[in-house]
Amino acid sequence: MNETELRAAVLGALGEIAPEADLSALDAQMPLREQLDLDSMDFLNVVVAIHRRTGIEIPEADYRKLATLADAIAYLTTRSP
Amino acid sequence: MFEFRMPSLGADMEAGKLTRWLVKPGDQVERGQIVAVVETEKSDIDVEIWASGEVAEIVVPEGQKVPVGTLLATLRTAGEEAVVVAPALVAAAVAAAPAAAGVATVAAPAPSAMPAPPGALRVSPAARRRAAELGVDLQSVAGSGPEGAVQIADVERAASAPGTRGDRAAAMRHAITAAVERSHREIPHYYLSTEIVLDRALAWLEQENLQRPVTERMLPAALLLKAVALALREVPELNGFFKEGALQASAAIHLGVAISLRDGGLVAPALHDADRKSLTELMSALRDLVRRARAGSLRGSEVTDATITVTNLGDRGVDAVFGVIYPPQVALVGLGRIRERPWAENGTVVARPVVTASLAADHRASDGHRGGLFLEALARLLQEPERLAQVAGGAP
């Protein structure tokens, strides 16, 4: 998957968990959990949704690499086949 | 003949609106089956029936708000003849209902208009979920789909109309106000707290999660909830209800889990028999409960059964939380943020992940000494994650 597809996958996953959020207003450099008020259950569900949409395995130790939208896309790009 | 009545879905519920019937006359139902959706101030609740048999008659039509205890439907249990309840009886029951302060009782519709055929309101499941998320009253939505079916776009259009969402938020605020005012008025709280070191528990969890696919990974909350449930076995006077001037301790441990809703407000549905679930079962039940709480599809037993509440506000960043007990419960456990802190042991200071666990308890039901024993048991249980995983249910 290319960067555009990965971005769409991450935004789609976030939209599933926070349907009320205006994702176009996200600051790519700011932590997602603060901007979208995600608790740890929400964040786990976001990881599950990203995995479902991309097929990419995300070990728990790498969760911190998904902190911002920019980080998440960069990380997924390196993991994408 | 079994009489299915409007259940009380919370200490302060006076009336509920029968939003949707999921069964019709002639249907066979099993004990525990969800048969109707009832709208309360807080949310839509899937209501179970506690008998098996054949639905004889639907007495209250969809869309009608009736007081707690009103006959909703009759059930023919094995070998019974049908007994028909005249619609006039319903109107009388509604008229006789006390108009409680703050609760608007909808006037019974004209006899010619009732009973409405079950399923009269056609709504796609996705639209129903969206309506719950947005706090939209489906009765007020004009459907544009086939045969007037309400679709997602109709719900979203209705949600953007002024009033609806705000009304729902106001109703939620009203329900919370009633519960906390009663708590503050009636319950003499006492508060205790302790710091619990979690290095062993988190290390165990990390190892366990390494072997699990992402869909089955566990959160620290699963371990914390299991430990709370087991600690309650040791101090049972914190688990139950204070009613008619006395503690009624509960043998079953149903943890009410405080869940904040994304558009504001709070619910604390029960995680049933938390002490008897394996960690995997507990995590899966917790995930399901959070999802359904936010989608507005909790079950009646979940909103009424909790024997104690656990709040995990620390997940949003606070170090400690001292809660307001949800009457008629007698205790509330608060868990703060898990955070690395300086921890002194054996004469040296080391960095350890630590959580502040607190207890707010009803002094009529228990004393501080027993409350302290509960927190001590909680701390002890969290030092042995392998045992937490093993108690009941078999596999971790």
Interface residues (C-beta under 8 A of the other chain):
Chain A: A18 P19 E20 D37 D39 S40 M41 L44 N45 V47 V48 H51 E57 I58 P59 E60 A61
Chain B: E133 E206 N209 L210 V214 T215 R217 L219 P220 A221 S260 R262 D263 L286 R287 V290 R291 D315 R316
